[in-house]
């Protein structure tokens, strides 16, 4: 518990640094929200643009803007999106659920099946199972995400009609309770498969290699010399050790998942943060973008903490203290 | 009466592409109850595979028993089913291994790992299993058995881990204990304790022990009978007394002859010129702690170390692992930075020098490393490895090549080695390459960090001889780091004993061996395996 509190305290300067870095990074991009608004409206006079800038607080010097932003973030006020005409926090929290849902299901699927497939491949080394799994991993590893997404839609939605083509739920049906859960889960299947395939392939290969490496370790010979059964050696001795690199890898990649989900979200019209960030970038909605970055940073910090705790329970050599 | 273990005409086949068809060939061996049989041999002699063959733990199907029988109380293990072998392993025949670091599963507690032995062989309630496990840990003299049950392997020291392994192996009171180099990875004092423990446990349980080792000192201390192996063949078997005192086979004679004598060789005159003076060297390693506090661990690896090195002399630094001997060596060569003190090479203090200022002095002190396999770049040809040094210091390519060929000759390697890669050479040859590399810069001082501890005893003797020759020929001064007092006795003029970062005793080798003043030095000396056998001058005169 003390460890968790300590880690959270340590996260504060990190998140702060990320905010400041993001702030300046976004300033490097040409143009601001006013340019975009004016461009879309057409025939805007310079006076009107200046007025708009003053209204949005964009006329103040950068450090002052930063200070104001930081002050607002402290009280969890992420500002106002001029584009969507809504407070940023509301916008983001609307979408957060969708993203977290997609991320969680993807990670669970990728790690779960990756571990399973890797295990099966390693246990039947050089048999047809191993070969089949390795080929599967190679193909999914090499196929672009968006293409997989489109193909899944063509096959399973359009031709077979098993799954909906897009969206997160069927609003027209006004589902309540468990029906709604089922509906969302139904919508979740294809995006999750699409997004997880690449990682699934990665974890499969990692797990296979890790199992093989661990199976050659001395402690396995010791276990055999003790007369322990092969099943126990595989599923208890080797498996636990082999999981460690996979968990490490998964922990690192959760952050990348948020970025990687943009493609999948656009293919499946999934109302997640990735889509929102993508739109915000093009409309120079910097407040919104900063808000999303801020939330992503928090998410990554939280996930890292969880991974570290999971890791230390898997590997006693790592002390959380 | 049936013998406990009777191996007849055993052939262990290797995969077809190997250097020889059989790892073990036409082996006949037997083990009685309540007896310790040592199988001795150098690396590649097939001694470990013999042990694996008995346990049914050969890496099948590539390595398998091709012919012969392994009778355990009359039952042929070579023909036994996997299931039967599994039932025997751990209960009737058990095994302990060389590396206590890796032989235990790092993510399971000692308690769980001991418990497995009971669970997979006997039906007994959990309470009974726990009671037995505690008793075992007490028997192998582990401190605080309750705590040890809950401990993970990394929380124990090497010696403690090996004790835990022994506890595990003896859990079901097996008839045979196979010990595969169980003390090789341990410090000498720990080794003495573990050997004593094995002997005690063997005596109280009446176990037959098949003890595999490369060390004749250990053989002398522990064995009732000895079996010597060379290239898969048993060349000699007999009682310890017979084999050690009256070896009949030339290979046995050569092996015993290669064991360095614990009696120091005659002292040489010491030059009055001091080439290196190390004064009050300090080096600490810190871990943990950091920005937000937490417990910081500080290890004092070098604590007020002061040593002198005269021209042409060999100074030995001896100590156990963690004593700081390697740290001192690395600080002198400036691979590590010491925090305080002086390293005076001539009149220059090397310690505070920066990268650029150090450059002209780098060539003057060179190092030979312990592991001949890890210390050469596997993708670089030997010629380049050696010639690189002189060329960095401005030698022309031709001059460097000529120098390299000359050095290869000096260290006893063929000129054809120039265009080869490290993996084409054996351990001993690689160590020669390492020495040639160090000599290429014409250093005044050679720092050798355990240069022979990874080598077989016969190769070890050759390398020590080579180092001696080179030192005289090039008028080198040498700092020789070792944990092996036998080796130290044969190469060092003076010895500094280190313990926990401090030099606790320095003196001429003969004096230090005859009259050690520090109690730790006495402890080290008395822990040398086989000291009673091999310190008797009779033995060396008998071997021609």
Interface residues (C-beta under 8 A of the other chain):
Chain A: X6 X9 X10 X217 X218 X219 X221 X222 X223 X224 X225 X226 X227 X228 X229 X232 X236 X237 X240 X241 X314 X315 X316 X317 X321
Chain B: X55 X57 X86 X87 X88 X89 X90 X91 X94 X95 X97 X99 X102 X103 X104 X105 X106 X107 X108 X109 X116 X117 X120 X121 X152 X154 X165 X168 X169 X291 X292 X294 X295
